[in-house]
């Protein structure tokens, strides 16, 4: 534990924004265990908030023993458990046949040399390394699917009436499919997990500048000061980690 505490520093924050009545986002930051997470709930105020909270609670209570690969397997299994639970909750409690209770998830597990990102939905993971910003995750949205599979121009894809519809999320389908990316970490690497409410509120230039600041706390403060200076129509969440 001490090695992880000296290896990673992090800061996290979530805010309901200026328009939404409730915050359906949830965040987790446990640098002493080497795990961080952002979940963005969907399906209405109560359902969305419950879905994202269940994800965070399940992962927060998870025993993360063993090596990084074993830890990733446990996190994946836990997310599949939440997926089944959310599907059951909808079946039992829904008043409407098209009720939804789900959440995006983007999680990062890391040790001194390696990190693994896994996600479902359009919450993102960014890496800032050597003065450059990289988006490590790829959105599970109709817009991204049109761009990737149909070779549609991004501007044309953005005009689709359902461009922001999610193609994957925890609780949205009977079978949960997670994308996983493993990479080596270097001293000075800074990572950002965030909901779409953040990256849609600020430019990539703001993201890059924030992650280059002296500390994760300073980065989070900078991101939220800019995001909340605009319309902030959605909930906003961010977790910043530095190796």
C-alpha angles and dihedrals in degrees: 000000000000091000091055093046090056093040102053135037122186147172131196138190139169130190134181091227125220103297112034117085093214138027111243093178124096130189136196126197118176108156090168087065096034097241134118132172145180122197124185112199125220135188103068133312101297098033094046094047091048094049096051092043092052090054093051093045093049093050095041091057095043119118104237101192126146130031127329094268091054090048091052090051091053092050091049091049091049092052090050088052090053090047091056092044093052091049089052093048091054092048093050102038108026117120091190128051093229096050116143130204111174147117142206116240134197117177135177128201119188145172131179096291110018141039133192125203121196128179151162121196132012103308106116146221120211130186124206111198131158093354093307132109121222128185104220099181127062118217119251094219136122090248093056091044091054091050096046103037104026096035090231118167111257092238091051092046091051090058092060108114091232097038094129095047111123120238093193135028139142107273096012097100137024090246119049117212117194127192114221129197124184123193142162118257127221131201108274095026111144122198132193128201113189146160121244089256088072104042092043090054099052137039125251086249090061091047092051095047092048094052090051093059122109099264143012088249091056091047093052092046091051093048094050095044089057097039093050093046088069131057093291092196093168137046112277126215135168139170118190122195130185127195 
